[in-house]
Amino acid sequence: MSISQQLQKLKDGLKASDRMPVVFLGHGSPMNAIEDNPYARSWARLGQTLPRPQAILVVSAHWMTRGSTLVSVTARPETIHDFYGFPQELFQQQYPAPGAPGLAAEVVSILASHHAEGDDTWGLDHGAWSVLKFLYPGADVRVFQLSIDMRADLPEHVAIGEALRGLRSRGVLILGSGNVVHNLREVRWGGGPAHDWAEEFDTFFADRLGQGDIAALSDRAGMGRLFNMAHPSFDHYLPALTVAGAADAKDRLIFMNDSIDLGSVSMRSFVYY
């Protein structure tokens, strides 16, 4: 099924629901933010399909904390350029969306058992703005971020998504941004086919997610060496688990961008609606 057909299916399904969908996007290279490529075009088409939210809660792979879950409570989040070695055009990108301090404070309370705290120092990192600029190019929807606790076990990130599920009925779009496979040590910068282990883990993830087997996807020991190859550092994986946790049995699932970029970065994206 083409992306256009998938998005039409999503649009038809959203007409029957008052709840916001939950979205995970494989964001890949920061260059996707300034290039005209299939990923950027698919995000723009998705943005035209999704309903307009009251606010957006972003779980990005690029805000890592240890021992706490931070929630951005700033009223005017800055655009963070958290990378180096890229063209100046990328550093000039701005996404001046307003924050959502009141709602963020509520999320701190919702996630109290997950060591949540408010934070007024973080803005919007490139895991957030590089995709938001295509979804909502006007930067006129309130946005705030949630950090990922690198000390927490994988099931805890699923539980965080479960705790946030009720926000969907209040017009909040929960958006995860990372990659289902992310091994920069094995990137094929000059192009070339995907590594076998990258395709294997990407397929494993899609199969288990389609079956609703989130327990298997959060069992780090059970996934073994294949998971370690796909994620030498699992920061880019955690947002996918939080998004999966925010879904429930009533949701339908569609996949987008089911390809491996640069040999070792899965661009697989998915939407629950």
The 8 nearest C-alpha neighbors of each residue, nearest first, counted from 0:
[[1, 4, 5, 2, 3, 255, 254, 6],
 [2, 0, 4, 3, 5, 6, 255, 256],
 [1, 3, 5, 4, 6, 255, 0, 41],
 [4, 2, 6, 1, 5, 7, 44, 0],
 [3, 5, 7, 1, 2, 6, 0, 8],
 [6, 4, 2, 8, 3, 7, 1, 9],
 [5, 7, 9, 3, 8, 4, 10, 2],
 [8, 6, 10, 4, 9, 5, 11, 3],
 [9, 7, 5, 11, 6, 10, 12, 4],
 [8, 10, 6, 12, 7, 11, 13, 5],
 [11, 9, 7, 13, 12, 8, 48, 6],
 [12, 10, 8, 9, 13, 14, 7, 15],
 [11, 13, 9, 10, 14, 15, 8, 272],
 [12, 14, 10, 16, 15, 11, 9, 272],
 [15, 13, 12, 11, 16, 10, 17, 9],
 [14, 16, 13, 12, 17, 11, 18, 10],
 [17, 15, 13, 18, 14, 12, 19, 272],
 [16, 18, 19, 168, 15, 13, 14, 170],
 [19, 17, 168, 167, 16, 20, 170, 169],
 [18, 20, 167, 172, 170, 171, 168, 17],
 [19, 21, 272, 271, 18, 172, 22, 270],
 [20, 22, 173, 271, 270, 172, 174, 242],
 [23, 21, 270, 174, 269, 175, 173, 271],
 [22, 24, 175, 269, 268, 176, 174, 239],
 [25, 23, 268, 176, 26, 175, 22, 177],
 [24, 26, 266, 178, 177, 268, 267, 27],
 [25, 27, 24, 177, 176, 178, 28, 266],
 [28, 26, 25, 266, 29, 264, 178, 31],
 [27, 29, 30, 31, 26, 32, 264, 260],
 [28, 30, 31, 32, 27, 129, 125, 26],
 [31, 29, 32, 28, 33, 34, 89, 85],
 [30, 32, 34, 29, 33, 28, 39, 38],
 [33, 31, 129, 30, 29, 34, 130, 39],
 [32, 34, 31, 30, 89, 35, 88, 29],
 [35, 33, 31, 36, 32, 30, 39, 38],
 [34, 36, 39, 33, 40, 37, 31, 38],
 [35, 37, 39, 38, 34, 40, 31, 41],
 [38, 36, 40, 39, 41, 35, 256, 42],
 [39, 37, 41, 40, 36, 42, 256, 31],
 [38, 40, 42, 41, 36, 37, 31, 35],
 [39, 41, 43, 37, 42, 38, 36, 44],
 [40, 42, 44, 38, 43, 39, 37, 45],
 [43, 41, 45, 39, 44, 40, 133, 134],
 [42, 44, 133, 46, 40, 134, 41, 45],
 [45, 43, 41, 47, 46, 42, 40, 48],
 [44, 46, 42, 48, 47, 43, 41, 49],
 [47, 45, 134, 43, 48, 49, 44, 135],
 [46, 48, 44, 45, 49, 43, 134, 50],
 [49, 47, 45, 46, 10, 44, 50, 6],
 [50, 48, 46, 47, 45, 51, 10, 20],
 [51, 49, 52, 48, 19, 47, 46, 13],
 [50, 52, 49, 53, 140, 170, 135, 54],
 [53, 51, 170, 54, 171, 172, 50, 55],
 [52, 54, 170, 171, 140, 51, 141, 55],
 [53, 55, 141, 171, 52, 142, 140, 172],
 [56, 54, 142, 172, 171, 173, 141, 57],
 [55, 57, 173, 143, 144, 142, 174, 172],
 [58, 56, 144, 174, 175, 59, 145, 173],
 [59, 57, 175, 145, 238, 144, 174, 176],
 [60, 58, 176, 61, 126, 57, 175, 62],
 [59, 61, 235, 177, 234, 62, 176, 238],
 [60, 62, 59, 63, 126, 124, 125, 234],
 [63, 61, 146, 60, 59, 147, 64, 124],
 [62, 64, 147, 146, 61, 148, 149, 65],
 [65, 63, 148, 147, 149, 67, 146, 66],
 [64, 66, 148, 149, 150, 67, 63, 68],
 [65, 67, 150, 148, 64, 151, 68, 114],
 [68, 66, 114, 65, 148, 115, 69, 64],
 [69, 67, 115, 146, 148, 114, 147, 116],
 [68, 70, 116, 146, 115, 117, 145, 118],
 [71, 69, 145, 117, 118, 144, 116, 72],
 [70, 72, 118, 144, 143, 73, 119, 117],
 [71, 73, 100, 103, 119, 118, 117, 70],
 [74, 72, 119, 75, 71, 76, 100, 98],
 [73, 75, 98, 100, 97, 99, 76, 72],
 [76, 74, 97, 98, 73, 77, 96, 95],
 [77, 75, 122, 73, 98, 123, 74, 78],
 [76, 78, 122, 123, 79, 75, 95, 121],
 [77, 79, 123, 93, 94, 122, 124, 80],
 [78, 80, 124, 123, 81, 77, 122, 125],
 [81, 79, 82, 90, 125, 124, 78, 89],
 [80, 82, 79, 124, 125, 83, 61, 90],
 [83, 81, 80, 84, 85, 29, 125, 90],
 [82, 84, 85, 81, 80, 86, 90, 89],
 [83, 85, 86, 82, 87, 89, 90, 81],
 [84, 86, 83, 87, 89, 82, 30, 90],
 [87, 85, 88, 89, 84, 90, 30, 83],
 [86, 88, 90, 89, 91, 85, 84, 92],
 [89, 87, 91, 86, 90, 92, 33, 85],
 [88, 90, 87, 91, 92, 86, 33, 85],
 [91, 89, 87, 88, 92, 80, 86, 85],
 [92, 90, 88, 89, 93, 87, 80, 86],
 [91, 93, 89, 90, 88, 94, 78, 80],
 [94, 92, 78, 95, 91, 128, 90, 77],
 [93, 95, 96, 78, 138, 128, 132, 92],
 [96, 94, 138, 93, 97, 78, 77, 76],
 [95, 97, 138, 139, 94, 141, 140, 142],
 [98, 96, 141, 75, 74, 142, 95, 76],
 [97, 99, 74, 142, 141, 75, 143, 73],
 [98, 100, 102, 141, 101, 103, 143, 74],
 [101, 99, 72, 103, 102, 74, 73, 98],
 [102, 100, 104, 103, 99, 105, 72, 106],
 [101, 103, 105, 104, 99, 100, 106, 72],
 [102, 104, 100, 106, 105, 101, 72, 99],
 [105, 103, 107, 101, 102, 106, 100, 72],
 [106, 104, 102, 108, 103, 107, 109, 101],
 [105, 107, 109, 103, 108, 104, 110, 102],
 [106, 108, 104, 115, 110, 105, 109, 116],
 [109, 107, 111, 105, 106, 110, 104, 115],
 [110, 108, 106, 107, 111, 105, 162, 163],
 [109, 111, 113, 107, 108, 112, 115, 106],
 [110, 112, 108, 115, 113, 114, 109, 107],
 [113, 111, 110, 114, 115, 109, 108, 159],
 [112, 114, 110, 111, 115, 68, 67, 159],
 [115, 113, 67, 111, 112, 68, 116, 110],
 [116, 114, 68, 111, 107, 110, 69, 113],
 [117, 115, 69, 107, 70, 68, 118, 114],
 [116, 118, 70, 69, 72, 71, 107, 104],
 [117, 119, 71, 70, 72, 120, 69, 116],
 [120, 118, 73, 72, 71, 121, 117, 122],
 [119, 121, 118, 122, 73, 71, 76, 72],
 [122, 120, 119, 71, 118, 123, 76, 77],
 [121, 123, 76, 77, 78, 79, 124, 120],
 [124, 122, 78, 79, 127, 77, 76, 128],
 [123, 125, 79, 126, 127, 78, 122, 128],
 [126, 124, 127, 128, 129, 80, 79, 81],
 [127, 125, 59, 124, 176, 129, 61, 128],
 [128, 126, 125, 124, 129, 123, 130, 131],
 [127, 129, 131, 125, 130, 132, 94, 123],
 [128, 130, 32, 125, 127, 131, 132, 126],
 [129, 131, 128, 132, 133, 127, 134, 42],
 [132, 130, 128, 134, 133, 135, 129, 127],
 [131, 133, 136, 130, 135, 128, 134, 129],
 [132, 134, 43, 131, 136, 130, 135, 42],
 [133, 135, 46, 131, 43, 132, 42, 136],
 [134, 136, 137, 131, 133, 132, 138, 46],
 [137, 135, 132, 133, 138, 134, 131, 139],
 [136, 138, 139, 135, 132, 140, 96, 94],
 [139, 137, 96, 136, 140, 135, 95, 94],
 [138, 140, 137, 96, 141, 97, 135, 136],
 [141, 139, 138, 54, 96, 142, 53, 97],
 [140, 142, 54, 97, 98, 99, 96, 55],
 [143, 141, 55, 98, 54, 56, 99, 97],
 [144, 142, 56, 98, 71, 99, 57, 55],
 [145, 143, 57, 71, 56, 58, 70, 146],
 [144, 146, 70, 58, 69, 57, 71, 147],
 [147, 145, 62, 69, 68, 63, 64, 58],
 [146, 148, 63, 64, 149, 68, 62, 145],
 [149, 147, 64, 65, 150, 151, 68, 67],
 [148, 150, 65, 151, 64, 147, 63, 234],
 [151, 149, 65, 148, 66, 152, 64, 67],
 [150, 152, 149, 148, 155, 153, 66, 156],
 [151, 153, 155, 154, 150, 156, 149, 217],
 [152, 154, 217, 155, 156, 151, 157, 237],
 [155, 153, 157, 156, 217, 152, 158, 214],
 [156, 154, 158, 157, 153, 152, 151, 159],
 [155, 157, 159, 241, 158, 154, 153, 240],
 [156, 158, 244, 241, 154, 240, 160, 155],
 [157, 159, 155, 161, 156, 160, 162, 244],
 [160, 158, 156, 162, 161, 157, 241, 155],
 [159, 161, 245, 244, 241, 163, 157, 158],
 [162, 160, 245, 244, 158, 164, 159, 163],
 [161, 163, 159, 160, 164, 158, 109, 110],
 [164, 162, 160, 161, 165, 166, 245, 159],
 [163, 165, 245, 161, 166, 162, 167, 160],
 [164, 166, 167, 163, 168, 162, 169, 161],
 [167, 165, 169, 168, 164, 171, 163, 170],
 [166, 168, 19, 171, 165, 18, 169, 170],
 [169, 167, 18, 166, 170, 165, 19, 17],
 [170, 168, 166, 167, 171, 165, 18, 53],
 [169, 171, 53, 52, 167, 168, 19, 172],
 [172, 170, 54, 167, 166, 55, 52, 169],
 [171, 173, 55, 19, 52, 21, 174, 56],
 [174, 172, 56, 21, 55, 57, 171, 22],
 [173, 175, 57, 22, 23, 56, 21, 172],
 [176, 174, 23, 58, 238, 57, 59, 242],
 [175, 177, 59, 24, 126, 23, 25, 238],
 [176, 178, 235, 25, 60, 26, 238, 236],
 [179, 177, 25, 235, 180, 181, 265, 236],
 [178, 180, 265, 236, 201, 267, 181, 25],
 [181, 179, 265, 229, 264, 178, 230, 197],
 [182, 180, 264, 230, 178, 229, 263, 183],
 [181, 183, 184, 263, 230, 185, 229, 231],
 [182, 184, 186, 185, 181, 263, 264, 231],
 [185, 183, 182, 186, 231, 263, 181, 187],
 [184, 186, 183, 182, 263, 187, 262, 194],
 [187, 185, 183, 263, 261, 262, 188, 184],
 [186, 188, 261, 190, 262, 189, 191, 185],
 [189, 187, 190, 186, 261, 262, 191, 185],
 [188, 190, 187, 191, 261, 186, 262, 192],
 [191, 189, 187, 188, 261, 192, 262, 260],
 [190, 192, 262, 187, 193, 189, 261, 188],
 [193, 191, 262, 194, 190, 261, 259, 187],
 [194, 192, 262, 259, 263, 195, 197, 198],
 [193, 195, 197, 196, 262, 263, 192, 198],
 [194, 196, 198, 197, 199, 193, 200, 192],
 [195, 197, 199, 198, 194, 200, 225, 228],
 [198, 196, 194, 200, 199, 195, 263, 229],
 [197, 199, 201, 195, 196, 200, 202, 194],
 [200, 198, 196, 202, 197, 201, 203, 195],
 [199, 201, 203, 197, 202, 198, 204, 196],
 [200, 202, 198, 204, 203, 199, 197, 205],
 [203, 201, 205, 199, 200, 204, 198, 206],
 [204, 202, 200, 206, 201, 205, 199, 207],
 [203, 205, 201, 207, 202, 206, 208, 200],
 [206, 204, 208, 202, 203, 207, 209, 201],
 [207, 205, 209, 203, 204, 208, 202, 210],
 [208, 206, 210, 212, 204, 209, 205, 203],
 [207, 209, 211, 205, 210, 206, 212, 204],
 [208, 210, 206, 207, 211, 205, 252, 212],
 [211, 209, 207, 208, 212, 206, 213, 205],
 [210, 212, 208, 209, 213, 207, 248, 214],
 [213, 211, 207, 210, 214, 215, 208, 216],
 [212, 214, 216, 215, 211, 217, 208, 207],
 [215, 213, 217, 212, 216, 218, 154, 211],
 [216, 214, 218, 213, 217, 212, 207, 221],
 [215, 217, 213, 214, 218, 204, 212, 207],
 [216, 218, 153, 214, 154, 215, 219, 213],
 [219, 217, 215, 221, 220, 216, 214, 222],
 [218, 220, 222, 221, 217, 223, 226, 153],
 [221, 219, 223, 222, 218, 224, 226, 217],
 [220, 222, 218, 223, 219, 215, 217, 216],
 [223, 221, 219, 226, 220, 225, 218, 224],
 [224, 222, 220, 221, 225, 226, 219, 227],
 [223, 225, 227, 226, 228, 222, 220, 229],
 [224, 226, 228, 227, 223, 222, 229, 200],
 [225, 227, 229, 228, 224, 222, 223, 230],
 [226, 228, 224, 230, 231, 225, 229, 223],
 [229, 227, 225, 226, 230, 231, 224, 182],
 [228, 230, 180, 226, 227, 182, 181, 197],
 [229, 231, 233, 232, 227, 228, 181, 182],
 [232, 230, 227, 228, 182, 233, 229, 181],
 [233, 231, 230, 234, 235, 227, 182, 181],
 [232, 234, 230, 236, 235, 231, 237, 181],
 [235, 233, 60, 236, 237, 232, 149, 63],
 [236, 234, 177, 60, 178, 233, 237, 181],
 [235, 237, 233, 234, 179, 239, 238, 178],
 [236, 238, 240, 239, 234, 235, 241, 156],
 [239, 237, 175, 241, 240, 58, 236, 176],
 [240, 238, 242, 237, 241, 236, 23, 175],
 [241, 239, 243, 157, 237, 238, 242, 156],
 [240, 242, 160, 157, 244, 238, 156, 243],
 [241, 243, 245, 239, 244, 240, 160, 175],
 [244, 242, 240, 241, 246, 245, 239, 157],
 [243, 245, 160, 157, 161, 241, 242, 246],
 [244, 246, 160, 164, 161, 242, 243, 163],
 [247, 245, 244, 243, 250, 271, 242, 164],
 [248, 246, 249, 250, 245, 244, 243, 164],
 [247, 249, 250, 246, 251, 211, 271, 252],
 [250, 248, 247, 251, 246, 272, 271, 252],
 [251, 249, 272, 248, 247, 271, 246, 252],
 [250, 252, 272, 271, 249, 253, 248, 270],
 [253, 251, 271, 270, 250, 272, 254, 269],
 [252, 254, 270, 269, 271, 255, 251, 5],
 [255, 253, 269, 268, 270, 252, 257, 267],
 [254, 256, 268, 257, 269, 267, 2, 253],
 [257, 255, 267, 258, 266, 268, 38, 254],
 [256, 258, 267, 255, 266, 268, 254, 259],
 [259, 257, 266, 256, 265, 267, 260, 264],
 [258, 260, 265, 264, 266, 193, 262, 263],
 [259, 261, 264, 262, 265, 263, 258, 266],
 [262, 260, 187, 186, 190, 263, 188, 264],
 [261, 263, 193, 187, 260, 194, 192, 186],
 [262, 264, 186, 182, 261, 197, 185, 193],
 [265, 263, 181, 260, 180, 259, 261, 262],
 [266, 264, 259, 180, 267, 179, 178, 258],
 [265, 267, 25, 258, 256, 259, 257, 178],
 [268, 266, 257, 256, 265, 25, 255, 258],
 [269, 267, 24, 255, 25, 23, 254, 256],
 [268, 270, 254, 23, 253, 255, 22, 24],
 [269, 271, 22, 253, 252, 21, 23, 272],
 [272, 270, 252, 21, 251, 20, 250, 246],
 [271, 20, 250, 251, 270, 13, 252, 21]]
